[in-house]
Amino acid sequence: MSKVLIRQKHNKSDDEVRQIIRDVQDTLESRFDLKTRWQGDAVEFERSGLKGQLSMEPGFVVIKMKLGMMLGLYSRTIQTELEKVVAEKLA
């Protein structure tokens, strides 16, 4: 099992970050067929071979994921793409 951890610094308000996370949540559900749900200040998501959380921390957005064996082969690519998307959304 591979793990991905992304911590992106930002200077947005909590309300702005929540809206960005909601947008990402919608994308995850429709584009990648992930099941998502809010748990406090975080969105938990999962599907076969993938489980993770996108959360708010003071000044940061954090993504933690565990990838199954098949998706684990692409963990570097997945992490790089997510880092790019998160940085763009929080710019």
C-alpha positions in Angstrom: 0.0 0.0 0.0 1.4 3.4 -1.0 0.7 6.6 0.8 0.5 10.2 -0.6 0.7 13.3 1.6 0.4 16.8 0.4 0.5 20.0 2.5 -0.2 23.2 0.6 0.2 26.5 2.3 -2.4 29.3 1.6 -3.5 32.7 2.8 -7.2 32.4 2.1 -10.1 32.6 4.6 -11.7 29.5 6.1 -14.8 30.2 4.0 -12.8 30.5 0.8 -11.0 27.2 1.6 -14.3 25.4 2.4 -15.7 26.5 -1.0 -12.6 25.3 -2.8 -12.8 22.0 -1.0 -16.5 21.7 -2.0 -15.5 22.3 -5.6 -12.8 19.6 -5.4 -15.3 17.3 -3.7 -17.7 17.7 -6.6 -14.9 16.9 -9.1 -13.9 13.8 -7.2 -17.4 12.5 -7.1 -18.3 13.1 -10.8 -14.9 12.6 -12.5 -13.4 9.8 -10.4 -16.5 8.1 -9.0 -15.4 8.6 -5.4 -17.8 8.5 -2.5 -17.2 11.6 -0.3 -18.5 12.9 2.9 -17.7 15.8 5.2 -16.3 15.0 8.6 -15.7 18.1 10.6 -13.3 20.3 8.6 -12.4 17.5 6.2 -13.8 15.6 3.3 -13.2 11.8 3.4 -13.2 10.0 0.1 -12.9 6.5 -1.1 -13.4 3.9 -3.8 -11.9 0.6 -4.6 -8.1 0.8 -4.2 -8.1 4.3 -2.7 -9.0 6.0 0.6 -8.2 9.5 1.7 -9.0 12.7 3.3 -8.8 16.4 2.2 -8.7 18.6 5.3 -8.3 22.2 6.5 -5.6 23.1 9.0 -4.7 26.7 10.0 -3.0 28.1 6.9 -2.8 24.7 5.1 -4.8 22.3 3.1 -3.8 18.7 3.6 -4.5 15.7 1.5 -3.7 12.2 2.8 -4.3 9.1 0.7 -3.7 5.4 0.9 -3.5 3.7 -2.5 -3.9 0.0 -3.1 -1.4 -2.1 -5.0 -2.6 -1.2 -8.5 -2.9 2.5 -8.0 0.2 2.5 -5.9 2.2 2.0 -9.1 1.1 5.5 -10.1 1.5 7.2 -6.7 4.2 9.6 -7.9 2.1 10.7 -10.9 -1.0 11.0 -8.7 0.9 13.1 -6.1 2.4 15.4 -8.7 -0.9 16.1 -10.4 -2.7 16.7 -7.1 0.0 19.1 -5.9 -0.4 21.1 -9.2 -4.2 21.2 -8.9 -4.2 22.2 -5.2 -1.5 24.9 -5.8 -3.6 26.4 -8.6 -6.8 26.3 -6.7 -5.2 28.0 -3.6 -3.2 30.6 -5.6 
